[in-house]
């Protein structure tokens, strides 16, 4: 019989990894916000830029020349644009996001999938009625 003390198991301590920035911090960054022209509805997205005006992707709206920049659709000035927030922001007013069975927290793309998926399901159900005798 061995008189050695029991060895401790080799368990590595979890290393602390830096956490990614919170989504709220990204939403508060005005450089990532989209702006909509109130005259024609054109949406300036800094991630896309405007190829027609030679504005490269990644250019925030606040860095555009307020004198030289015009809406590429209706030629309105910078004052005609309003901030509509980042791309993945849930649609609806902030105070109304907790109502509507959680639907108000969906992004516009998720709402489109829900609506048109419902239409497709209803159409498939309607077509299945032809198989009845």
C-alpha positions as CSV (number, residue, x, y, z in Angstrom):
1,X,0.0,0.0,0.0
2,X,1.2,3.4,-1.0
3,X,1.4,6.2,1.6
4,X,1.3,9.1,-1.0
5,X,-1.3,11.8,-0.4
6,X,-4.2,11.7,-2.8
7,X,-3.5,13.8,-5.9
8,X,-5.8,16.7,-6.7
9,X,-7.7,16.3,-9.9
10,X,-6.5,18.3,-12.8
11,X,-9.3,20.7,-13.3
12,X,-8.5,23.9,-15.1
13,X,-10.0,27.1,-13.9
14,X,-12.2,28.7,-16.5
15,X,-10.4,31.7,-18.0
16,X,-12.2,35.0,-18.0
17,X,-13.0,36.0,-21.6
18,X,-13.9,39.6,-22.4
19,X,-17.6,40.0,-23.0
20,X,-18.7,41.4,-26.3
21,X,-20.2,44.8,-26.2
22,X,-23.9,44.8,-25.2
23,X,-26.5,45.2,-27.9
24,X,-27.8,48.3,-26.2
25,X,-24.4,50.0,-26.6
26,X,-24.4,49.2,-30.3
27,X,-28.0,50.7,-30.6
28,X,-26.9,53.9,-28.8
29,X,-24.1,54.5,-31.3
30,X,-25.5,57.2,-33.7
31,X,-23.0,56.1,-36.4
32,X,-24.9,52.9,-36.9
33,X,-28.4,54.6,-37.1
34,X,-30.3,54.8,-40.4
35,X,-32.0,58.0,-41.5
36,X,-35.2,58.3,-43.5
37,X,-36.1,61.2,-45.8
38,X,-39.5,62.6,-44.7
39,X,-40.3,63.8,-48.2
40,X,-39.9,60.6,-50.2
41,X,-39.1,57.7,-47.8
42,X,-35.6,57.0,-48.9
43,X,-33.6,55.3,-46.2
44,X,-29.9,56.1,-45.8
45,X,-28.2,53.1,-44.3
46,X,-24.5,53.7,-43.3
47,X,-23.7,50.0,-43.9
48,X,-24.7,50.4,-47.5
49,X,-23.7,53.9,-48.4
50,X,-25.0,55.5,-51.6
51,X,-23.4,54.3,-54.8
52,X,-25.1,56.9,-56.9
53,X,-23.5,59.7,-54.9
54,X,-20.2,57.9,-54.4
55,X,-20.6,57.6,-50.6
56,X,-18.7,54.5,-49.5
57,X,-20.3,51.9,-47.2
58,X,-19.5,52.6,-43.5
59,X,-20.0,56.4,-43.7
60,X,-22.2,57.6,-40.9
61,X,-25.0,60.1,-41.7
62,X,-23.5,62.6,-39.3
63,X,-20.3,62.7,-41.4
64,X,-22.1,63.7,-44.6
65,X,-21.6,67.2,-45.9
66,X,-24.8,69.1,-44.7
67,X,-24.5,71.6,-47.6
68,X,-23.5,69.2,-50.4
69,X,-25.5,66.1,-49.5
70,X,-29.0,65.8,-51.1
71,X,-31.5,62.9,-51.1
72,X,-30.7,60.8,-54.2
73,X,-34.4,60.4,-54.9
74,X,-36.1,63.8,-54.2
75,X,-33.0,66.1,-53.7
76,X,-34.1,67.2,-50.2
77,X,-31.5,68.5,-47.8
78,X,-30.1,66.9,-44.7
79,X,-32.8,68.6,-42.5
80,X,-35.5,66.5,-44.2
81,X,-34.0,63.3,-42.7
82,X,-35.1,61.8,-39.4
83,X,-33.3,59.2,-37.3
84,X,-35.0,55.8,-37.4
85,X,-32.5,53.9,-35.4
86,X,-30.3,50.9,-36.2
87,X,-31.2,48.2,-38.7
88,X,-32.2,45.5,-36.3
89,X,-34.2,47.6,-33.9
90,X,-37.7,46.3,-33.1
91,X,-40.4,48.2,-34.8
92,X,-43.0,50.2,-32.8
93,X,-42.7,52.8,-30.1
94,X,-40.6,52.1,-27.1
95,X,-43.5,52.3,-24.7
96,X,-45.6,49.9,-26.8
97,X,-43.1,47.1,-27.1
98,X,-44.5,45.1,-24.2
99,X,-48.0,44.9,-25.6
100,X,-49.3,42.6,-28.4
101,X,-48.4,39.1,-27.2
102,X,-44.7,39.8,-27.9
103,X,-45.3,40.6,-31.6
104,X,-44.2,44.2,-31.0
105,X,-40.7,43.0,-30.1
106,X,-40.2,41.4,-33.6
107,X,-38.0,43.1,-36.2
108,X,-39.7,44.1,-39.4
109,X,-38.1,41.1,-41.2
110,X,-39.5,38.7,-38.5
111,X,-42.9,40.2,-38.9
112,X,-42.8,39.7,-42.7
113,X,-41.9,36.0,-42.2
114,X,-44.8,35.7,-39.7
115,X,-47.4,37.4,-42.0
116,X,-46.4,35.8,-45.3
117,X,-45.8,32.5,-43.7
118,X,-49.4,32.7,-42.4
119,X,-50.6,33.5,-45.9
120,X,-48.7,30.5,-47.3
121,X,-50.1,28.2,-44.6
122,X,-53.7,29.5,-45.3
123,X,-53.2,29.0,-49.1
124,X,-51.9,25.4,-48.5
125,X,-54.9,24.7,-46.3
126,X,-57.2,26.0,-49.0
127,X,-55.6,23.8,-51.6
128,X,-55.9,20.8,-49.3
129,X,-59.7,21.2,-49.4
130,X,-59.6,20.0,-53.0
131,X,-58.5,16.6,-51.9
132,X,-61.7,16.1,-49.9
133,X,-64.6,14.2,-51.5
